[in-house]
């Protein structure tokens, strides 16, 4: 009987080494910089380590960090709610807005390249620069918005509205990113589908929702993932404004405050980070199930 020779066995020595290296190196990098730190974070979440001393100084206290987080740590529930609000606003307002702009720009309007560049420009800017730009817009004394409407609103200082002000600043960047990705997806749609719908008398709106939108299912899932990630990892702009205080508490800022703050509560900060990891994992499982169901 002849033995079956696998694809790897057919390669020469140098080619085989290249294939193995291209498979192993990314796996090692992901394991070292993603999975190992994540596992260490989960383990440290059951301790009260302050980061001082060696590993022998780590004292495990079971679920006490999680109990304290849910019962006697006042910023946790507001931060969790703020993350939910952030996600909902991105999902129901700024992501659809980016998709709508992509659909308009796909119609090859005049100056469409200019509009694409203008809308995408915030994406290439750093979060610090975006925070500075919107500080010029929101400033109570010299801000553009207050100057236009003749008001004296402290957009970043008022805890009742500063969360929404920060979300708008973040959404300005998010819209451009969504617009570019969705526009790329629209460019890949077969024009014959649109032509066939037009011959059948379908309106542009009906054509989009009944034909184009289902065809762009992989892109839609990608946008959903990006929106969820943006809502969960929101950090930069909030930290720049006031380090996540006075109405801008987020889980990510609580993690940073506990890990690198004066308290240096590594164990408690790891417990907060583990909550973020669990939330991400739940969504990743849902996403994978949707994708696998679509492939089947």
LUMTOR-145129 format. One record per atom (N, C-alpha, C): x, y, z; atom name. Coordinates in steps of 0.001 Angstrom, whole numbers. Example, Ala and Ser with C-alpha at 12.3 -4.5 7.8 and 13.67 -1.06 7.14 Angstrom:
2
<<13190 -5690 7800> N>
<<12300 -4500 7800> CA>
<<13200 -3300 7800> C>
<<12850 -2250 7080> N>
<<13670 -1060 7140> CA>
<<12900 30 7870> C>
END
This chain:
296
<<840 -1202 0> N>
<<0 0 0> CA>
<<878 1256 0> C>
<<470 2198 -801> N>
<<1241 3444 -868> CA>
<<783 4399 231> C>
<<1752 5025 834> N>
<<1437 5966 1897> CA>
<<1104 7326 1305> C>
<<94 7944 1925> N>
<<-284 9283 1482> CA>
<<725 10292 2001> C>
<<1134 11163 1135> N>
<<2117 12183 1490> CA>
<<1389 13503 1695> C>
<<1557 14093 2876> N>
<<901 15355 3178> CA>
<<1520 16494 2404> C>
<<802 17617 2337> N>
<<1308 18782 1600> CA>
<<2643 19282 2140> C>
<<2827 19207 3476> N>
<<4062 19699 4069> CA>
<<5255 18840 3680> C>
<<5002 17514 3511> N>
<<6090 16601 3173> CA>
<<6585 16810 1747> C>
<<5756 17395 896> N>
<<6146 17612 -493> CA>
<<7081 18804 -656> C>
<<7166 19640 370> N>
<<7984 20841 274> CA>
<<9456 20528 514> C>
<<10301 21357 -50> N>
<<11730 21227 179> CA>
<<12082 21814 1540> C>
<<13317 21596 1933> N>
<<13731 21995 3274> CA>
<<13515 23465 3571> C>
<<13946 24343 2661> N>
<<13812 25776 2888> CA>
<<12352 26199 2891> C>
<<11562 25659 1951> N>
<<10145 26002 1897> CA>
<<9397 25480 3111> C>
<<9764 24282 3550> N>
<<9117 23714 4736> CA>
<<9404 24577 5961> C>
<<10653 25028 6078> N>
<<11017 25889 7208> CA>
<<10217 27192 7171> C>
<<10028 27756 5972> N>
<<9288 29013 5836> CA>
<<7831 28838 6257> C>
<<7209 27736 5810> N>
<<5815 27485 6169> CA>
<<5665 27296 7676> C>
<<6565 26506 8260> N>
<<6501 26264 9711> CA>
<<6712 27566 10477> C>
<<7689 28372 10025> N>
<<7966 29639 10711> CA>
<<6778 30587 10626> C>
<<6131 30645 9457> N>
<<4974 31530 9289> CA>
<<3786 31077 10115> C>
<<3755 29823 10498> N>
<<2657 29312 11328> CA>
<<2982 29435 12808> C>
<<4232 29134 13162> N>
<<4605 29078 14575> CA>
<<4828 30470 15151> C>
<<5527 31334 14407> N>
<<5867 32659 14942> CA>
<<4623 33467 15314> C>
<<3604 33593 14438> N>
<<2392 34323 14866> CA>
<<1706 33677 16061> C>
<<1715 32328 16110> N>
<<1096 31632 17231> CA>
<<1823 31952 18536> C>
<<3149 31975 18492> N>
<<3939 32300 19691> CA>
<<3700 33743 20117> C>
<<3667 34650 19146> N>
<<3454 36058 19465> CA>
<<2092 36262 20132> C>
<<1050 35641 19566> N>
<<-292 35761 20151> CA>
<<-330 35150 21548> C>
<<324 33997 21710> N>
<<328 33334 23015> CA>
<<1046 34178 24064> C>
<<2197 34755 23686> N>
<<3014 35507 24650> CA>
<<2372 36842 25006> C>
<<1832 37528 24011> N>
<<1344 38891 24239> CA>
<<-162 38987 24452> C>
<<-902 37894 24249> N>
<<-2355 37947 24423> CA>
<<-2825 36929 25452> C>
<<-2619 35641 25166> N>
<<-3195 34601 26012> CA>
<<-2509 34488 27364> C>
<<-1188 34556 27391> N>
<<-487 34468 28681> CA>
<<-841 35644 29589> C>
<<-781 36912 29110> N>
<<-1219 38013 29979> CA>
<<-2672 37894 30417> C>
<<-3546 37423 29506> N>
<<-4954 37258 29879> CA>
<<-5109 36223 30984> C>
<<-4394 35107 30854> N>
<<-4460 34063 31879> CA>
<<-3896 34564 33205> C>
<<-2790 35297 33145> N>
<<-2207 35852 34374> CA>
<<-3161 36853 35028> C>
<<-3872 37624 34209> N>
<<-4834 38581 34748> CA>
<<-5946 37870 35504> C>
<<-6460 36793 34925> N>
<<-7520 36033 35587> CA>
<<-7007 35453 36903> C>
<<-5797 34915 36903> N>
<<-5234 34331 38126> CA>
<<-5042 35404 39192> C>
<<-4491 36566 38806> N>
<<-4247 37636 39770> CA>
<<-5537 38241 40300> C>
<<-6642 38058 39582> N>
<<-7910 38618 40052> CA>
<<-8384 37960 41341> C>
<<-7824 36821 41686> N>
<<-8176 36130 42925> CA>
<<-7174 36408 44043> C>
<<-6369 37462 43877> N>
<<-5355 37796 44880> CA>
<<-5510 39246 45318> C>
<<-4753 39616 46338> N>
<<-4713 41009 46782> CA>
<<-3306 41588 46618> C>
<<-2602 41147 45600> N>
<<-1228 41580 45351> CA>
<<-1192 43061 44997> C>
<<-207 43777 45538> N>
<<-53 45203 45263> CA>
<<1053 45486 44266> C>
<<1621 44438 43673> N>
<<2664 44624 42668> CA>
<<4047 44801 43228> C>
<<4186 44817 44540> N>
<<5489 44998 45183> CA>
<<5995 43645 45655> C>
<<7261 43370 45382> N>
<<7834 42096 45798> CA>
<<7708 41044 44710> C>
<<8129 39843 45028> N>
<<8103 38754 44074> CA>
<<6782 38023 44073> C>
<<6760 36940 43307> N>
<<5537 36154 43198> CA>
<<5172 35487 44517> C>
<<6152 35301 45387> N>
<<5878 34667 46679> CA>
<<5049 35570 47587> C>
<<4991 36860 47257> N>
<<4218 37804 48069> CA>
<<2753 37875 47648> C>
<<2374 37118 46630> N>
<<990 37110 46181> CA>
<<145 36281 47141> C>
<<-917 36861 47674> N>
<<-1815 36165 48606> CA>
<<-3182 36023 47938> C>
<<-3624 34798 47782> N>
<<-4899 34549 47119> CA>
<<-6035 34642 48128> C>
<<-7089 35332 47731> N>
<<-8220 35599 48627> CA>
<<-9539 35123 48023> C>
<<-9464 34269 47013> N>
<<-10676 33722 46417> CA>
<<-11472 34766 45657> C>
<<-12773 34808 45880> N>
<<-13680 35693 45148> CA>
<<-13887 37046 45823> C>
<<-13046 37365 46804> N>
<<-13267 38574 47579> CA>
<<-13230 39832 46719> C>
<<-12308 39886 45745> N>
<<-12250 41068 44866> CA>
<<-13553 41266 44110> C>
<<-14138 40175 43635> N>
<<-15392 40267 42886> CA>
<<-16553 40653 43813> C>
<<-16534 40125 45019> N>
<<-17574 40486 45988> CA>
<<-17494 41971 46320> C>
<<-16259 42457 46568> N>
<<-16076 43881 46865> CA>
<<-16470 44752 45672> C>
<<-16156 44281 44481> N>
<<-16469 45047 43273> CA>
<<-17968 45260 43137> C>
<<-18742 44210 43370> N>
<<-20181 44291 43174> CA>
<<-20911 44921 44356> C>
<<-20276 44987 45521> N>
<<-20995 45417 46726> CA>
<<-20500 46727 47317> C>
<<-19199 46916 47432> N>
<<-18683 48078 48172> CA>
<<-17766 48964 47344> C>
<<-17797 48818 46020> N>
<<-16970 49667 45156> CA>
<<-17904 50557 44347> C>
<<-18179 51774 44814> N>
<<-19207 52629 44206> CA>
<<-19020 52913 42715> C>
<<-17783 53095 42201> N>
<<-17678 53457 40774> CA>
<<-18026 52337 39800> C>
<<-18122 51086 40261> N>
<<-18252 49978 39317> CA>
<<-19553 50036 38533> C>
<<-20686 50130 39202> N>
<<-21967 50091 38500> CA>
<<-22162 51296 37582> C>
<<-21803 52532 38004> N>
<<-21860 53644 37039> CA>
<<-20954 53420 35839> C>
<<-19750 52867 36064> N>
<<-18830 52621 34947> CA>
<<-19405 51588 33986> C>
<<-20015 50534 34527> N>
<<-20623 49518 33681> CA>
<<-21766 50116 32859> C>
<<-22583 50941 33486> N>
<<-23684 51581 32776> CA>
<<-23165 52542 31708> C>
<<-22096 53271 32015> N>
<<-21519 54191 31033> CA>
<<-20993 53426 29816> C>
<<-20394 52261 30026> N>
<<-19943 51444 28898> CA>
<<-21118 50985 28036> C>
<<-22216 50622 28697> N>
<<-23416 50205 27963> CA>
<<-23974 51371 27150> C>
<<-24049 52553 27761> N>
<<-24543 53732 27052> CA>
<<-23643 54050 25866> C>
<<-22344 53972 26087> N>
<<-21370 54244 25023> CA>
<<-21610 53299 23843> C>
<<-21789 52013 24161> N>
<<-22011 51014 23119> CA>
<<-23322 51264 22384> C>
<<-24384 51562 23121> N>
<<-25690 51765 22501> CA>
<<-25701 52978 21569> C>
<<-25060 54063 21991> N>
<<-25023 55266 21154> CA>
<<-24225 54995 19878> C>
<<-23083 54315 20006> N>
<<-22305 53978 18817> CA>
<<-23105 53064 17893> C>
<<-23796 52101 18484> N>
<<-24489 51088 17689> CA>
<<-25712 51655 16975> C>
<<-26480 52487 17664> N>
<<-27749 52947 17095> CA>
<<-27657 54307 16399> C>
<<-26575 55032 16600> N>
<<-26472 56359 15981> CA>
<<-25276 56454 15040> C>
<<-24072 56274 15554> N>
<<-22890 56572 14752> CA>
<<-22560 55479 13734> C>
<<-22801 54223 14069> N>
<<-22571 53165 13073> CA>
<<-23563 53266 11916> C>
<<-24871 53399 12160> N>
<<-25790 53623 11029> CA>
<<-25468 54891 10241> C>
<<-24995 55941 10929> N>
<<-24634 57175 10228> CA>
<<-23467 56934 9282> C>
<<-22470 56190 9732> N>
<<-21346 55861 8860> CA>
<<-21776 55025 7665> C>
<<-22683 54081 7887> N>
<<-23202 53260 6782> CA>
<<-23997 54119 5801> C>
<<-24798 55034 6320> N>
<<-25596 55907 5459> CA>
<<-24703 56793 4590> C>
<<-23645 57337 5173> N>
<<-22720 58161 4404> CA>
<<-22007 57336 3340> C>
<<-21691 56068 3670> N>
<<-21053 55200 2679> CA>
<<-21981 54951 1492> C>
<<-23264 54750 1771> N>
<<-24228 54529 694> CA>
<<-24335 55769 -195> C>
<<-24325 56958 411> N>
<<-24386 58187 -379> CA>
<<-23136 58353 -1244> C>
<<-21969 58118 -652> N>
<<-20722 58293 -1397> CA>
<<-20550 57234 -2473> C>
<<-21223 56103 -2323> N>
<<-21140 55054 -3336> CA>
<<-21852 55460 -4622> C>
<<-22654 56497 -4560> N>
<<-23384 56951 -5738> CA>
<<-22536 57860 -6624> C>
<<-21234 57977 -6298> N>
<<-20305 58771 -7105> CA>
<<-20785 60213 -7258> C>
<<-21047 60844 -6109> N>
<<-21444 62248 -6132> CA>
<<-20260 63127 -6512> C>
<<-20547 64365 -6842> N>
<<-19469 65305 -7108> CA>
<<-18656 65526 -5835> C>
<<-17348 65672 -6008> N>
<<-16418 65874 -4889> CA>
<<-16439 64703 -3903> C>
<<-16783 63499 -4390> N>
<<-16880 62362 -3478> CA>
<<-15544 62040 -2830> C>
<<-14430 62217 -3546> N>
<<-13110 61961 -2971> CA>
<<-12810 62936 -1834> C>
<<-13244 64167 -2020> N>
<<-13047 65165 -963> CA>
<<-13841 64789 284> C>
<<-15088 64347 77> N>
<<-15914 63956 1213> CA>
<<-15330 62731 1921> C>
<<-14855 61777 1151> N>
<<-14254 60583 1750> CA>
<<-13047 60952 2601> C>
<<-12188 61814 2059> N>
<<-10993 62227 2798> CA>
<<-11365 62996 4059> C>
<<-12345 63882 3946> N>
<<-12756 64695 5097> CA>
<<-13339 63835 6207> C>
<<-14158 62855 5833> N>
<<-14785 62002 6836> CA>
<<-13800 61020 7454> C>
<<-12796 60604 6686> N>
<<-11828 59631 7201> CA>
<<-10690 60294 7973> C>
<<-10490 61582 7786> N>
<<-9379 62277 8432> CA>
<<-9336 62086 9943> C>
<<-10470 62151 10679> N>
<<-10397 61944 12136> CA>
<<-9861 60567 12536> C>
<<-10004 59571 11653> N>
<<-9549 58216 12000> CA>
<<-8037 58159 12142> C>
<<-7322 58950 11352> N>
<<-5860 58897 11385> CA>
<<-5285 59788 12478> C>
<<-6132 60566 13141> N>
<<-5652 61424 14218> CA>
<<-5569 60644 15519> C>
<<-4662 61027 16379> N>
<<-4537 60376 17677> CA>
<<-5684 60806 18583> C>
<<-5940 59979 19599> N>
<<-7016 60301 20538> CA>
<<-6719 61594 21290> C>
<<-5438 61849 21570> N>
<<-5071 63078 22268> CA>
<<-5419 64308 21432> C>
<<-5143 64233 20133> N>
<<-5442 65364 19255> CA>
<<-6946 65544 19098> C>
<<-7685 64440 19031> N>
<<-9143 64537 18935> CA>
<<-9710 65181 20201> C>
<<-9174 64775 21353> N>
<<-9616 65391 22594> CA>
<<-9331 66884 22624> C>
<<-8179 67284 22084> N>
<<-7844 68715 22046> CA>
<<-8761 69470 21102> C>
<<-9038 68878 19934> N>
<<-9920 69537 18958> CA>
<<-11302 69762 19551> C>
<<-11827 68729 20222> N>
<<-13172 68879 20786> CA>
<<-13161 69721 22056> C>
<<-12001 69872 22680> N>
<<-11904 70811 23790> CA>
<<-12117 72237 23278> C>
<<-11601 72512 22076> N>
<<-11846 73822 21471> CA>
<<-13324 74019 21154> C>
<<-14006 72919 20846> N>
<<-15439 73002 20561> CA>
<<-16246 73146 21846> C>
<<-15813 72468 22911> N>
<<-16604 72373 24130> CA>
<<-16232 73393 25207> C>
<<-15161 74115 25042> N>
<<-14698 75026 26087> CA>
<<-15820 75953 26551> C>
<<-15945 76089 27857> N>
<<-17060 76883 28401> CA>
<<-16931 78358 28060> C>
<<-15714 78882 28077> N>
<<-15522 80323 27887> CA>
<<-15223 80692 26433> C>
<<-14456 79868 25735> N>
<<-14041 80216 24377> CA>
<<-14404 79144 23353> C>
<<-15246 78209 23723> N>
<<-15598 77122 22831> CA>
<<-16491 77564 21683> C>
<<-16397 76858 20565> N>
<<-17161 77208 19367> CA>
<<-18663 77028 19604> C>
<<-19053 75940 20273> N>
<<-20480 75671 20466> CA>
<<-21127 76730 21336> C>
<<-20487 77061 22459> N>
<<-21043 78089 23335> CA>
<<-21051 79456 22657> C>
<<-20052 79706 21812> N>
<<-19999 80991 21108> CA>
<<-21142 81110 20109> C>
<<-21488 80006 19441> N>
<<-22554 80024 18449> CA>
<<-23920 80191 19107> C>
<<-24150 79459 20201> N>
<<-25471 79469 20837> CA>
<<-25568 80463 21994> C>
<<-24476 81151 22318> N>
<<-24506 82138 23390> CA>
<<-24731 81543 24763> C>
<<-24207 80336 25000> N>
<<-24384 79641 26278> CA>
<<-23058 79600 27048> C>
<<-23128 79118 28260> N>
<<-21945 78965 29108> CA>
<<-21929 77555 29723> C>
<<-22134 76559 28889> N>
<<-22227 75180 29363> CA>
<<-20829 74586 29490> C>
<<-20574 73961 30621> N>
<<-19297 73272 30831> CA>
<<-19462 71829 30357> C>
<<-19230 71595 29070> N>
<<-19525 70304 28452> CA>
<<-18717 69161 29056> C>
<<-17474 69392 29365> N>
<<-16627 68349 29937> CA>
<<-16668 68315 31460> C>
<<-17119 69394 32082> N>
<<-17099 69459 33542> CA>
<<-18403 69067 34195> C>
<<-19515 69166 33485> N>
<<-20827 68831 34037> CA>
<<-21025 67312 33981> C>
<<-21127 66630 35126> N>
<<-21256 65164 35114> CA>
<<-22548 64664 34494> C>
<<-23515 65552 34280> N>
<<-24776 65135 33674> CA>
<<-24697 65046 32150> C>
<<-23731 65701 31545> N>
<<-23657 65719 30086> CA>
<<-22276 65366 29540> C>
<<-21260 65311 30407> N>
<<-19903 65113 29859> CA>
<<-19723 63739 29211> C>
<<-20480 62731 29656> N>
<<-20377 61415 29026> CA>
<<-20817 61494 27561> C>
<<-21923 62173 27307> N>
<<-22432 62283 25943> CA>
<<-21530 63167 25093> C>
<<-20920 64169 25709> N>
<<-19967 65001 24971> CA>
<<-18762 64175 24535> C>
<<-18273 63297 25422> N>
<<-17141 62439 25075> CA>
<<-17530 61412 24014> C>
<<-18758 60902 24092> N>
<<-19223 59926 23094> CA>
<<-19300 60576 21713> C>
<<-19755 61819 21650> N>
<<-19825 62517 20366> CA>
<<-18429 62696 19782> C>
<<-17457 63063 20631> N>
<<-16082 63205 20154> CA>
<<-15550 61880 19620> C>
<<-15840 60792 20322> N>
<<-15430 59477 19858> CA>
<<-16205 59048 18615> C>
<<-17492 59400 18568> N>
<<-18312 59050 17421> CA>
<<-17866 59752 16154> C>
<<-17333 60951 16281> N>
<<-16795 61680 15125> CA>
<<-15715 60855 14425> C>
<<-14920 60193 15212> N>
<<-13872 59325 14661> CA>
<<-14459 58002 14164> C>
<<-15414 57476 14896> N>
<<-16008 56178 14580> CA>
<<-16753 56214 13251> C>
<<-17426 57298 12971> N>
<<-18207 57411 11735> CA>
<<-17313 57256 10512> C>
<<-16152 57913 10517> N>
<<-15251 57829 9371> CA>
<<-14736 56428 9136> C>
<<-14455 55710 10211> N>
<<-13959 54340 10091> CA>
<<-15030 53424 9507> C>
<<-16250 53538 10038> N>
<<-17358 52723 9540> CA>
<<-17647 53060 8085> C>
<<-17615 54347 7756> N>
<<-17883 54779 6382> CA>
<<-16907 54144 5409> C>
<<-15625 54139 5749> N>
<<-14622 53600 4833> CA>
<<-14792 52096 4637> C>
<<-15015 51367 5729> N>
<<-15171 49916 5626> CA>
<<-16422 49550 4830> C>
<<-17503 50247 5091> N>
<<-18743 49908 4395> CA>
<<-18677 50325 2928> C>
<<-18001 51422 2647> N>
<<-17848 51852 1264> CA>
<<-17031 50828 481> C>
<<-15994 50269 1123> N>
<<-15211 49220 468> CA>
<<-16077 47996 186> C>
<<-16978 47661 1121> N>
<<-17881 46541 896> CA>
<<-18854 46809 -240> C>
<<-19363 48030 -315> N>
<<-20304 48384 -1385> CA>
<<-19639 48326 -2755> C>
<<-18360 48688 -2819> N>
<<-17646 48643 -4093> CA>
<<-17490 47208 -4594> C>
<<-17574 46240 -3687> N>
<<-17430 44846 -4085> CA>
<<-18722 44166 -4476> C>
<<-19839 44868 -4368> N>
<<-21133 44291 -4742> CA>
<<-21246 44239 -6269> C>
<<-21720 43136 -6779> N>
<<-21874 42964 -8218> CA>
<<-22906 43972 -8759> C>
<<-22505 44845 -9686> N>
<<-23470 45823 -10236> CA>
<<-24673 45168 -10895> C>
<<-24524 43923 -11323> N>
<<-25648 43239 -11978> CA>
<<-26828 43085 -11030> C>
<<-26553 42968 -9721> N>
<<-27643 42854 -8757> CA>
<<-28481 44126 -8731> C>
<<-27824 45268 -8763> N>
<<-28547 46539 -8765> CA>
<<-29324 46714 -10069> C>
<<-28696 46335 -11166> N>
<<-29362 46477 -12457> CA>
<<-30599 45581 -12554> C>
<<-30490 44356 -12038> N>
<<-31635 43450 -12071> CA>
<<-32772 43979 -11209> C>
<<-32418 44540 -10031> N>
<<-33453 45109 -9163> CA>
<<-34124 46305 -9822> C>
<<-33346 47122 -10524> N>
<<-33922 48288 -11200> CA>
<<-34870 47865 -12322> C>
<<-34502 46802 -13042> N>
<<-35371 46302 -14111> CA>
<<-36683 45756 -13555> C>
<<-36637 45216 -12343> N>
<<-37854 44702 -11705> CA>
<<-38689 45810 -11082> C>
<<-38196 47043 -11135> N>
<<-38964 48170 -10615> CA>
<<-38760 48434 -9139> C>
<<-37717 47859 -8537> N>
<<-37461 48075 -7115> CA>
<<-36875 49465 -6895> C>
<<-37323 50138 -5859> N>
<<-36789 51448 -5517> CA>
<<-35384 51294 -4941> C>
<<-34571 52373 -4928> N>
<<-33223 52277 -4341> CA>
<<-33229 51815 -2893> C>
<<-34220 52283 -2125> N>
<<-34292 51874 -718> CA>
<<-34584 50380 -600> C>
<<-35536 49901 -1367> N>
<<-35873 48479 -1334> CA>
<<-34714 47632 -1844> C>
<<-34028 48118 -2872> N>
<<-32875 47395 -3412> CA>
<<-31787 47228 -2352> C>
<<-31563 48291 -1590> N>
<<-30512 48221 -570> CA>
<<-30863 47233 535> C>
<<-32069 47350 1097> N>
<<-32406 46539 2265> CA>
<<-32719 45082 1917> C>
<<-33188 44808 717> N>
<<-33565 43440 357> CA>
<<-32504 42704 -454> C>
<<-31571 43432 -1056> N>
<<-30572 42775 -1895> CA>
<<-29153 43075 -1418> C>
<<-28799 44361 -1367> N>
<<-27415 44728 -1058> CA>
<<-27075 44435 391> C>
<<-27948 44810 1316> N>
<<-27670 44610 2743> CA>
<<-27453 43135 3086> C>
<<-28286 42196 2610> N>
<<-27997 40778 2893> CA>
<<-26694 40293 2264> C>
<<-26354 40804 1078> N>
<<-25106 40400 433> CA>
<<-23895 40830 1259> C>
<<-24023 41957 1933> N>
<<-22920 42492 2744> CA>
<<-22924 41945 4166> C>
<<-23459 40760 4343> N>
<<-23545 40169 5683> CA>
<<-22186 40071 6378> C>
<<-21122 39611 5721> N>
<<-19815 39568 6403> CA>
<<-19339 40952 6852> C>
<<-19581 41962 6017> N>
<<-19187 43322 6387> CA>
<<-20022 43818 7557> C>
<<-21311 43493 7549> N>
<<-22187 43910 8644> CA>
<<-21732 43312 9970> C>
<<-21328 42050 9958> N>
<<-20836 41407 11172> CA>
<<-19549 42068 11635> C>
<<-18668 42398 10677> N>
<<-17417 43081 11019> CA>
<<-17689 44428 11674> C>
<<-18632 45185 11138> N>
<<-18971 46474 11731> CA>
<<-19554 46309 13127> C>
<<-20333 45255 13315> N>
<<-20894 44982 14635> CA>
<<-19787 44700 15640> C>
<<-18789 43926 15221> N>
<<-17658 43610 16091> CA>
<<-16882 44880 16441> C>
<<-16592 45695 15424> N>
<<-15834 46923 15644> CA>
<<-16575 47857 16598> C>
<<-17882 47962 16421> N>
<<-18676 48827 17294> CA>
<<-18640 48343 18734> C>
<<-18766 47031 18913> N>
<<-18727 46496 20273> CA>
<<-17364 46743 20916> C>
<<-16301 46517 20158> N>
<<-14959 46731 20685> CA>
<<-14757 48197 21068> C>
<<-15213 49098 20206> N>
<<-15080 50527 20494> CA>
<<-15836 50899 21766> C>
<<-17020 50318 21942> N>
<<-17797 50629 23127> CA>
<<-17187 50079 24397> C>
<<-16524 48937 24294> N>
<<-15973 48296 25484> CA>
<<-14613 48860 25862> C>
<<-13788 49164 24855> N>
<<-12430 49609 25159> CA>
<<-12313 51130 25160> C>
<<-13438 51838 25179> N>
<<-13391 53297 25229> CA>
<<-12534 53730 26412> C>
<<-11503 54472 26140> N>
<<-10563 54851 27209> CA>
<<-9865 56171 26921> C>
<<-9265 56297 25744> N>
<<-8319 57373 25465> CA>
<<-8892 58756 25744> C>
<<-10012 59053 25091> N>
<<-10569 60404 25205> CA>
<<-11003 60695 26630> C>
<<-11633 59716 27274> N>
<<-12091 59904 28655> CA>
<<-10911 60140 29596> C>
<<-9836 59382 29407> N>
<<-8667 59536 30275> CA>
<<-8003 60892 30065> C>
<<-8014 61362 28824> N>
<<-7427 62668 28530> CA>
<<-8240 63782 29171> C>
<<-9563 63629 29197> N>
<<-10426 64690 29722> CA>
<<-10219 64860 31229> C>
<<-10438 63818 31998> N>
<<-10334 63951 33468> CA>
<<-9979 62637 34157> C>
<<-9281 61741 33419> N>
<<-8861 60447 33981> CA>
<<-10045 59588 34433> C>
<<-11177 59739 33756> N>
<<-12328 58895 34030> CA>
<<-13005 59172 35356> C>
<<-13171 60424 35691> N>
<<-13823 60790 36952> CA>
<<-14981 61746 36677> C>
<<-15734 62054 37732> N>
<<-16776 63078 37681> CA>
<<-17768 62838 36548> C>
<<-18306 61606 36490> N>
<<-19304 61284 35491> CA>
<<-18784 60583 34265> C>
<<-17473 60390 34150> N>
<<-16876 59734 32997> CA>
<<-16228 58402 33371> C>
<<-16726 57779 34421> N>
<<-16165 56493 34829> CA>
<<-16471 55419 33787> C>
<<-15469 54672 33385> N>
<<-15596 53516 32512> CA>
<<-14801 52372 33118> C>
<<-15135 51146 32755> N>
<<-14430 50004 33327> CA>
<<-12947 50072 33008> C>
<<-12612 50494 31802> N>
<<-11199 50575 31417> CA>
<<-10445 51595 32257> C>
<<-11075 52717 32589> N>
<<-10402 53710 33416> CA>
<<-10274 53228 34858> C>
<<-11248 52443 35332> N>
<<-11139 51876 36676> CA>
<<-9989 50882 36748> C>
<<-9814 50098 35695> N>
<<-8687 49160 35650> CA>
<<-7376 49920 35762> C>
<<-7230 50969 34968> N>
<<-5990 51755 34976> CA>
<<-5771 52429 36320> C>
<<-6830 52980 36884> N>
<<-6698 53678 38171> CA>
<<-6239 52740 39276> C>
<<-6719 51507 39251> N>
<<-6359 50560 40303> CA>
<<-4991 49917 40071> C>
<<-4622 49723 38819> N>
<<-3355 49035 38528> CA>
<<-2175 49982 38611> C>
<<-2300 51173 37999> N>
<<-1164 52099 37962> CA>
<<-1369 53308 38863> C>
<<-2456 53364 39590> N>
<<-2712 54494 40471> CA>
<<-1922 54400 41764> C>
<<-2204 55331 42651> N>
<<-1489 55366 43924> CA>
<<-1777 54129 44763> C>
<<-2994 53590 44666> N>
<<-3344 52414 45466> CA>
<<-2585 51183 45001> C>
<<-2334 51057 43699> N>
<<-1612 49925 43114> CA>
<<-2224 48601 43559> C>
<<-3518 48470 43326> N>
<<-4220 47238 43679> CA>
<<-4281 46344 42443> C>
<<-3217 45592 42227> N>
<<-3098 44764 41044> CA>
<<-4206 43713 41007> C>
<<-4473 43088 42135> N>
<<-5489 42040 42189> CA>
<<-6873 42570 41865> C>
<<-7238 43696 42467> N>
<<-8566 44271 42235> CA>
<<-8685 44778 40806> C>
<<-7626 45414 40293> N>
<<-7648 45867 38909> CA>
<<-7756 44706 37935> C>
<<-7113 43580 38280> N>
<<-7205 42392 37428> CA>
<<-8620 41831 37421> C>
<<-9314 41939 38550> N>
<<-10704 41481 38601> CA>
<<-11583 42328 37681> C>
<<-11348 43630 37662> N>
<<-12087 44499 36754> CA>
<<-11777 44153 35294> C>
<<-10495 43898 35021> N>
<<-10101 43528 33659> CA>
<<-10715 42193 33259> C>
<<-10859 41288 34207> N>
<<-11469 39989 33915> CA>
<<-12937 40149 33534> C>
<<-13615 41092 34168> N>
<<-15003 41371 33797> CA>
<<-15073 41827 32337> C>
<<-14140 42685 31926> N>
<<-14091 43119 30529> CA>
<<-13814 41934 29606> C>
<<-12929 41042 30051> N>
<<-12601 39857 29252> CA>
<<-13818 38957 29080> C>
<<-14599 38789 30137> N>
<<-15801 37955 30063> CA>
<<-16821 38576 29112> C>
<<-17009 39877 29217> N>
<<-17945 40559 28329> CA>
<<-17516 40400 26873> C>
<<-16216 40532 26611> N>
<<-15711 40363 25249> CA>
<<-15902 38929 24770> C>
<<-15641 37974 25647> N>
<<-15742 36567 25261> CA>
<<-17170 36185 24905> C>
<<-18132 36709 25654> N>
<<-19534 36416 25356> CA>
<<-19884 36894 23956> C>
<<-19449 38095 23629> N>
<<-19772 38623 22306> CA>
<<-19032 37862 21215> C>
<<-17782 37472 21475> N>
<<-17021 36725 20472> CA>
<<-17699 35393 20177> C>
<<-18196 34709 21202> N>
<<-18898 33439 20996> CA>
<<-20147 33654 20147> C>
<<-20896 34711 20456> N>
<<-22102 35007 19672> CA>
<<-21733 35301 18217> C>
<<-20666 36068 18024> N>
<<-20232 36397 16672> CA>
<<-19828 35152 15898> C>
<<-19068 34255 16528> N>
<<-18631 33035 15851> CA>
<<-19818 32154 15487> C>
<<-20805 32074 16361> N>
<<-21990 31278 16066> CA>
<<-22746 31849 14875> C>
<<-22841 33168 14796> N>
<<-23535 33801 13666> CA>
<<-22781 33521 12367> C>
<<-21451 33651 12412> N>
<<-20653 33439 11207> CA>
<<-20719 31981 10751> C>
<<-20600 31036 11700> N>
<<-20650 29618 11335> CA>
<<-22029 29237 10826> C>
<<-23067 29808 11422> N>
<<-24420 29514 10962> CA>
<<-24616 30024 9543> C>
<<-24039 31185 9241> N>
<<-24151 31737 7891> CA>
<<-23413 30898 6865> C>
<<-22228 30355 7255> N>
<<-21477 29512 6326> CA>
<<-22209 28201 6050> C>
<<-22871 27664 7075> N>
<<-23601 26414 6864> CA>
<<-24835 26631 5992> C>
END
